[in-house]
Amino acid sequence: MAVPSKTRRKPIVMSSRRVLKVAEAVREVVSWAILAELRDPRVRDVTVTRVEMSGDLRLAKVYVSVMGDEKRQELSLHGLKHAAGFLQSKLADRIDTRYTPRIDFILDQGVKKSIEVSRILKEVLPDDTLSESVSPDESELPDDEPDASETDSYPSTSS
């Protein structure tokens, strides 16, 4: 039997502002708990890079960056997944929502990819090209502006 359209439930759509605020709060609480309260020796050199929340605020995808080789990253990620219940309890203590978000840890490859791009650029571009693009010589700066010693810092108010 078909349900009449008047009684059909509409999906709940949270405002994106609220979702972003909760995501930022989750990022702060989880990163602080990892840094100060988590005693798992597998979890070291972990940085929470960002958090994505589901629209109903029941799932939090926590993206983490781990310094070290792939074995070290997998070990830390395993330790974080093992400590997810502890971190969810810390989250429940500090964030007042109807449901405590379930935490899912994902290894963020953004930092690794940016380091790889930087390495490739160093190989491809000559050294003098990189140094010029990072810090130009003083001779290349425009000489149109007077130095601070040449101008008065306060205008004269003679009447």
Helices and strands as residue ranges (DSSP letters): H 16-32, I 33-37, E 46-53, E 59-66, H 70-82, H 84-94, E 102-107, H 110-124, H 127-134, G 138-140
